[in-house]
Amino acid sequence: MEERELKQMNKSFKLLHKRFEKIINKPETRRLQERVINIRTSAIENNEELQEQVRKTFKRNDIELFEAKDGDEAIKIMVDLINDYDKENKLVIKSKSNTMGEISARRRLEENGVKVIETDLGDRILQLKHTDNRPVHNTGPASHLSIDEITEIVNDGLNTDLDPVHQDILKTVRADVLSYVDDAKVGITGANAIAAYDGSIAIVHNENNVAYASSRKLHIVLAGIDKLVPEVEDAVSVCKLESVFGTGSPISSYINIISGPSKTADIEKKLLKPMYGAEKVVVILLDNGRSKAKDECLWCINCGNCVVACPVYNVVGNEFGFNYYLGGHGIALSRYLNENEEKDDKKLYMCTLCGMCTYNCPVATPTNELIESLRSKTEFKVDNHRRIKNNIKNNGSPYKHKG
């Protein structure tokens, strides 16, 4: 990242910190935090049982379930589904999804002839940027770009002549996205949590773009197996806590709970479908290495508060991370993901092990301990450390003898 981008990112992070520092120490937030810690730790510990349960409840709720062992399988499933529903246009509208970013899904779908339109404002800005467009924060992907830079990106991408006015940028990008909505037969979203015993998908958002994506004829949900929790109440708690630590708001504008395709029984109580929403809901549960990861690696609720607090991330930006998983947690998780075939040992050593990520994590993910443990399994040595080690071994001192 360039220096100006880092400065803008830090400025945005300071504004975010001011918002959430007003509410994170409230008693109700602490109670919610304790509840979600118990939910996440128990859910990951009992993940196989929850997977078995959701297979039954999705079938009961008329949600089609696919299980993908890796990104290749997930992409193939999506391409086949898109071809079934919109072989001619292959147009998809998509909401924010770290799991899609994990497997580079937008790029890979486009390589298969699919046109993907991001509906989240920050993601759409980055999509229009074309190059060097990885996000810098989970809930504010374009937080490193100034209004002047965003104006230039939008003008170039949409052939407009806007002045750097925030509301004008919003209106223009919104109109651009909405111009695709009516023609799209397929929408793709992620999931913040999936309630296994209810067979329900919870998605948290502020822009209401998820409502558009989830109301296409076909709604595809891509989610990691780590998103499973027992019940809807648990899923809502996860969404609320993510909102607190991700945006500084006690609750987001919307939490969608989706438990099946659109339907009605208003004519003689006969079940008819669809009504206004999707006629088919498909969930793709992705393993991609999660089943072999340490439990603590999967507690994360993707709020992004760890990178706001991380001294390394605030200096180097999204270089410290993997795909859409940012900061030290992204580095730790990447060691298990199948997508990360070439493990970058150097990034493990970018971490200072200060523990600020863990201290500021709402579910107390011990990222610094995970990284320290992973370091012990590598052969990588920092050059300066290697020289010091050799000097001690050969000369009895960390300093090379003169003469």
NUGU-799422 format. One record per residue: x, y, z of N, C-alpha, C in turn. Coordinates in steps of 0.02 Angstrom, whole numbers, plus 50000, padded with zeros to 5 digits. Layout:
XYZXYZXYZ
...
END
This chain:
500424994050000500005000050000500435006250000
500195011549967500565017849964500455021850028
500925026450040500915030350102500255034150111
500005037150057499385040950063498795036450080
498805030250055498265025550071498295023450144
498905022350169498985020550239498735026150285
498885032350266498665038050306497905038550307
497595037650249496865037850246496555032150285
496865026150279496615020350317496635021650392
497195024350416497255025850488496765031150510
496635036050466496135041150481495435037950488
495275033450442494635029950444494585025650507
495125022250524495135017950583495025021950647
495295028050650495195032250709494455034150716
494135035650661493415037250664493015031250687
493195025350662492855019250683492965017950757
493575018850780493725017550851493335022250896
493255028450876492865033250915492145031050922
491885027950868491185025750871491095019850918
491535014850912491395008850952491655009251024
492115013951038492365014351106491825016951154
491295019851126490745022451167490285016851191
490305011051158489825005851174490134999151195
490784998151181491064991551194491114989851269
491134994951311491204993651383490544993951420
489994994651383489344994651416489184987651442
488824987151497488664980451525488314975851475
487854978751435487494974551387487954971851332
488474975851315488954973451265489384967851294
489584968651356489994963551389489594956951397
488964957551412488544951451418488474948051350
488374952151298488324949451230488984946151210
489524949351227490184946651210490304939851243
490134939351307490214933051343489774927551312
489164929551293488704924751262488984922151196
489244926651154489504924651089490134920451095
490564922051144491154917951155490944910651169
490444909851211490204903051226489894899751165
489524903751125489214901051064489754898651016
490244902851003490744901250952491194895450973
491424895551035491864890051057491504883451057
490884883351079490504877151081490324874951010
490154879650966489954877850898490534874850859
491134877650867491714874850832491894868050860
491844867350925491994860850957491504855450933
490894857350919490384852550898490184853350824
490664855450784490524857150715490254851250675
490524845450684490294839650645489564838050661
489384838550723488684837350743488224842450711
488444848850709488044854050679487974853150603
488504850650572488464849150500487944843850487
487944838750528487454833350519486754836050529
486664840450578486004843250592485764847550534
486204851750506485984856450454485804852750390
486094847050378485904843050319485154841250323
484924839750383484224837850393483764843950390
483954849350423483504855150428483474858950361
484024859250324483994862450258483524858550212
483564851950215483114847750174482394849050194
482274849450259481594850850284481344857650259
481794862550257481614869450238481644870750163
481774865450124481804866150052482394870450029
482944870050067483574873250047484034867850021
484294868849960484734863849931485444864849959
485754859549980486414859950011486934856249968
487484859849956488074856849926488654857449976
489074852549977489674852850020490294852449976
490694857749980491284858349937491914857449979
492344852949957492954851849996493474857349984
493424860849927493904866249913493594871349866
493994876349848493744881649805493554879349736
493924874549709493774872049642493074869049639
492904865049690492234862049692491704867449699
491834872449741491344877749752491214881649688
491744883349652491674887049589491284882949538
491434876549533491084872249485490344871949500
490174871349565489474871149585489124877749565
489454883349579489154889849563489064890749488
489574888949449489534889749376488964885449348
488904879249372488364874849349487684877749366
487604880349426486974883349447486804889549406
487294893749394487194899849354486994898049283
487314893049255487144890749187486424888049184
486204884849237485524882249240485004887849240
485174893349275484684898649285484754904449236
485354905549210485444911349166486014910049117
485934904849076486464902849030486604908148978
486104912148961486194917148909486584923148933
486374926148989486694932249013487254931049063
487184925849104487674924249156487834930549198
487314933749222487384939849262487224938249335
487674940349380487594939049451487684945449490
487244946749538487364952249585487574949149651
488054952149683488394949149740488454954049798
488364951549859488494955649918489174953949947
489364957549998490024956550029490094949450055
490674946350042490794939550066491544938250069
491794937450130492494935650138492654928750110
492154924350115492264917550090492334917550014
491954921749980492044922549907492744925149893
492974930049933493644932649923494184927549937
494054923249985494534917850003494724913649943
494234911949901494364907549844494394911449778
494474918249783494514922549724493924921149677
493334920549706492754918249668492534922949613
492564929549625492344934149573492774933349510
493424933349520493874932549462493764925949427
493684920649465493614914049436492934913149401
492424916249428491774916149394491814920049328
492154925749330492234929649269492634925949216
493114921949237493484917749190493044912449158
492474911049190491994906249163491414909849127
491524916149110491034919849071490474923049111
490534923149177490014926049220490174933349233
489674937649227489764944749245489524945649316
489964947849360489814948549431489814955949449
489264958349478489204965249500489184965549576
489664968949605489674969949678489134974949696
488744973449747488214978049768488394982149830
488874979849869489114983749925489494989849897
489374995749925489675001849899490435001549897
490734999549954491464999149957491744994049908
491414988249904491644983049858491564985149786
491024988749771490924991149701491454996249682
491635000649729492175005449716492825001749700
492984996749740493594992849729493554988949663
492964986549646492884982949582493014987749524
492774993849529492894998849476493625000949473
493985000049527494695001749529495114997049487
494884990949478495184985949434495844983049461
496324987149478496984984649500497114986849572
497544983049607497724984649676497094986149716
496634981449714495974982849743495744977949796
496224975449835496024971449893495754975949948
495284973449987494994977450042495494978550098
495354983450141495794984750198495434983550265
494774982650262494404981350324493784977450307
493564973150353492994968750340492354972450326
492214977750363491594981450352491694987850313
492304989950302492464995950263493014994450214
492864990750161493384988350116493784993750082
493484999750071493835005150036494045010650084
494165008950147494325013950198494995017350186
495405014850141496055017750127496045022750071
495455023850041495405028449984495065034950005
495345040549984495055047049999494485048549952
494085053449968493525055349926493765057349856
494335060649852494605062649787494795056449745
495105051549777495295045449741494675041549719
494185041149764493565037549748493205041049690
493195047749690492875051449636493205049849569
493865049649568494225048049507494075040849483
494045036249531493895029249514493205028649484
492705031949515492025031549490491955034949423
492255040749415492225044249350492525040149294
493095037049308493435032949258493025026649243
492775023549296492425017149288491735017649258
491395023249273490695023949250490605029449198
491165032449177491145037649126490705043549148
490815045749209490445051449236490915057249248
490645062849269491045068849281490835071949348
490915067949400490705070049467491225074349502
490985078649546491415082149593491475077849655
491995078849696492095074749756491595076449811
490975074349801490435075349850490185068449871
490205067049935490045060349960489365057849937
488845061949946488175059649929488095058449854
488435062549813488395061649741488715055049719
489265053349753489605046949739489125041249755
488815041549814488345036349835487785035549783
487465041149764486905040749718487105037849650
487695039649627487925037349561488075029949561
488435027649613488595020549616487965016449628
487515019049669486875015549682486485014649617
486445020049578486075019649514486405014649467
487065014549467487425009749424487265002549444
487285001049509487144994249532486424992349517
485954996949531485254995449521485084994249447
485494996949402485364995949331485464988649310
485804984749352485914977649338485414973149373
485094975649425484714971349470484144967749435
483744971449397483154968349366483334962949316
483914963549284484124958549234484454952449265
484644952949328485004947449361484514942249386
484634936049368484234930449393484564926849451
485194928549463485584925049515485894930149562
485834928849627486174932849678486604928449721
487184931049740487634927249783487784931349846
487714928149903487894931449967488324926650008
488614929450060488924925350111488414924150166
488664922150224488234921250283488654923050344
488364926950389488714928450452488664922750502
488114919050497488024913150540487464908850509
487504902450522486984897750499486744893750559
486104894250573485804890850631485624883650610
486014878950635485954871950612485284868850633
485054870050694484444866750718483814869850689
483884875950661483304879150630483344878750554
483934877450527484024877550455483964884550426
484254889450461484174896450443484844899850433
484854904650386485464908350369485374915450393
485874918150429485854925050454486364929150417
486144934850391486584939450355486484946450382
487024949550404486984956250433487234961350381
486874967050376487074972150328486734978750345
487004984150317486714990850328486414993850265
486644991550206486464994850143485814992150113
485574986450137484994982950110485144979850041
485774979650022485944976449958485834968949960
485874965950020485754958750026485044957050006
484584961750018483884960449999483814959549924
484204963349886484184962549813484504955949792
485084954349820485434948249801485034942049820
484714942249877484354936349902483654935649873
483434940449833482764940049804482784938549729
483374936749703483394934449633483064927549629
482954925149568482644918549561483054913149597
483704913749591484154909049625484594912849674
484574910949737484994913949788485504908749809
486144910149795486694905749815487034908749876
487124904649927487484906649988488114902549993
488684905949995489324902550005489564904050076
489684898850115489884899750185490354894250206
490824895950248491274890950277490904886750328
491154880750339490834876350389490884879250459
491344884050469491424887150534490854891950551
490424893450504489874898150516489284895050554
489304888450563488744885150596488714886650670
488114888150694487964888850765487314884850777
487124883650840486534879450851485874882550828
485694888450853485014890950843485014898150818
484424900350794484354907050766484544912350817
484364911350880484544916250932485294917050937
485664911550927486394911850928486654915750868
486354914450810486554917950749486454925450755
485884927450784485754934650792486244937750840
486424934250893486924936750940487594937950906
487794933250863488424934050825488374940350781
487814941150747487724947050703487754953550742
487444953650801487454959750842488154961450865
488534956450887489204957850911489654960050854
489564957050796489964959250738489824966550721
489194968550728489014975450714489344980250764
489354978350828489664982550879490404983650864
490774978250853491494978750845491704980150773
491254979250725491434980550656491244987450631
490704990250659490464996750635490375001850691
490394999650754490285004250810489555005650823
489125001450797488395002150807488124996350848
487664997650895487404992150936487064986750895
486794988550837486494983650793486474986650723
486514982450673486514984850604485804986650582
485754989750523485094991650497484674985450481
485014980150459484644974150438485004967750462
484614963050485484844956150493484334951750457
484534949050400484084944650363484134937550390
483574934550405483544927450424483184923850367
483534919550333483254916050274483194908650291
482594906050287482474899050305482144895150249
482234897450188481954893850131481764898550075
481524895850019481294899949963480674904049981
480524908949939479924913049948479294908749937
478804909649981478194905649975477614909050011
477024906649997476424909250029475904903650035
475454904250083474904899450090474244903350098
474214909050064473644913550073473044911850030
473084906749988472514904549949472324897549971
471794897150010471544890850037472074886850075
472554890550103473094887650142473504882450102
473484883150037473914878849995474584882249985
475124878549994475794881349990475974882649917
476114888849902476304891049835476974894649837
477374893749785478004897249782478224898149709
478614903349694478844908549741478334914349743
478444918949791478034924949792478484930749768
478804934349813479224939949792479964938249792
480154933249829480874931849837481114926149794
481664923049815481984917749776481534911649769
481544908549710481184902349701481624896449721
482284897649726482734892349747483294895349789
483424892349846483984894349890484464888549894
485094890049879485614884949881486174887249928
486374882949972486944884350016487524879749997
488104882849988488724879049977489144879650040
489204874250076489624874150136490334872250116
490804876650129491494875750107491944873650165
492304868250155492814866150203493474869750188
493784867950133494384871350109494954871450160
494984866250202495524865750251495304867350322
494694869850331494464871750397494444865750445
494264859950419494184854150463494844851950495
495404854250468496044852550498496354858350537
496004864050538496254869850574496154869150649
496554872750687496454873050759495784876450774
495444874150825494794877050842494834884550850
495344886950884495404894150898495444898350834
495684895350780495734898950717495054900450687
494544896750709493884897150679493374900850722
493594903550778493134907350821492924913950790
493344916750749493274923550721492574924950694
492304931050708491654933050681491734938350626
492354939550605492504943950548492284951250558
492384953850618492214960850630492764965650607
493394963250605493944967450583494254971750637
494034970950699494304975150752495044973750766
495264967650751495964965950763496434970150720
496244971550657496704975450614496704982750633
496144985150660496124992150684496624993050741
496704987950782497154988350841497864986150826
497984982850770498634979750756499164984950736
499714985450773500234990350755500574988750689
500624982450672500934980550608500474982450550
499834980750556499354982150502499304989650490
499334993550543499275000850535499885003850501
500425000050496501025002550462501074999950390
500894993550379500984990550313500324989250276
499754989450312499114988350279498994981150260
498604980150206498364973450190498894968750161
499504971050157500044966350143500094961150198
499894963150259499894958750317499204955250319
499144949850283498524946250279498544941350221
497964938050209497914933250155497234934150121
497244935850055496624937050018496184941850057
495574939850073495114944250109495154943450185
495604939150208495704938250280496304942350301
496164947650338496664952750350497004951950417
497624954550421497984954650483498264947950504
498464947550567498764941450593498304935450590
497664936450603497204930850599497174928050528
497184932450479497194930150409497804925950393
498374928050420498994924250410498944917450443
498694917250505498634910850541498144906250505
497554908850486497054904650453497314902050386
497704906150351497934904250284498374898050285
498674896550343499104890650347498724884150339
498064884550349497654878550345497244878250280
497124884050250496684884250191497004881050130
496614877150094496874873850034497074878949981
496744884749980496904889849929497624892249936
497884892049996498564894650008499074889049998
499184887049936499624881449922500354883249935
500534889549923501214891649936501214895750001
501424892550054501424895850119501974901050123
501794907150140502284912650145502514913250218
503074909850233503324909850302503514916850326
503724921150280503944927850300503384931650337
502764930650314502204934350344502084932350417
502264926250434502204924250504502654928450548
503204930750519503694934550558503594942050553
503084944250518502894951350519502574953050585
502254948150617501904949150680502394950450737
502224955250780502654956750838502484952550899
501944948650894501684944550950501484948851010
501294955150996501124959651051500464957851085
500014954451048499384952351077498824957451075
498944963151041498414968151037497794965551000
497914961050951497354958050914496904954050961
497224950051003496844945851051496484950151102
496834955151128496544959651178495924963251151
495934964951086495384968651056494884964251018
494994957651019494534953150985493914951951028
493314952751001492714951751042492624944551066
492944939651031492884932751052493554929851075
494034934351089494674932651119495074927451079
495054928051013495454923550971496194924650986
496554919451007497254920251027497724920250967
497654925350924498024925450861498774925450871
499014929250920499744929450931500004922550951
499624918950991499844912151011499824907350952
499324908150909499274903950849499874905050804
500054911450795500624912950751501274910450781
501354911250846501954908750879502014901150871
501454897650878501454890450869501624888450797
501344892150749501474890650679502204891950660
502494897150691503204898550678503644892550696
503454889250750503874883650774503864877750726
503394877850679503334872350632503664873950565
503974879750559504294881650496505054881250503
505374881050446506114881150444506374888150430
505904892850422506104899650403506474903150460
506994906650442507364910650491507494917550461
507384922750499507554929450477508314929950472
508564932950418509284933050405509684935650464
509464941250494509834944050551509854939250610
509284935750621509264930850676509744925050662
509774923050598510214917450580510944919350592
511124925550575511814927750586511974927850661
511504930350701511614930650773511704923550801
511274918950778511314912050802511994908950784
512204910050722512844907150700513434910250737
513394916850751513934920050788513984917150859
513404916050890513404913150957513694906050955
513494902350905513734895450899514474895050885
514714899350840515414898850818515894903050860
515644908650888516094913150922515934914350995
515384911251018515204912151088514924918951103
514734922651052514474929451061514014931051002
513504935151014513074937050957513424941550907
514014944150929514384948850886514964945150853
515064946650789515604943450752516264946250777
516744941650793517404943950817517784947450762
518114952750780518524956350732519234953350731
519564954650676520264952450670520314945250654
END
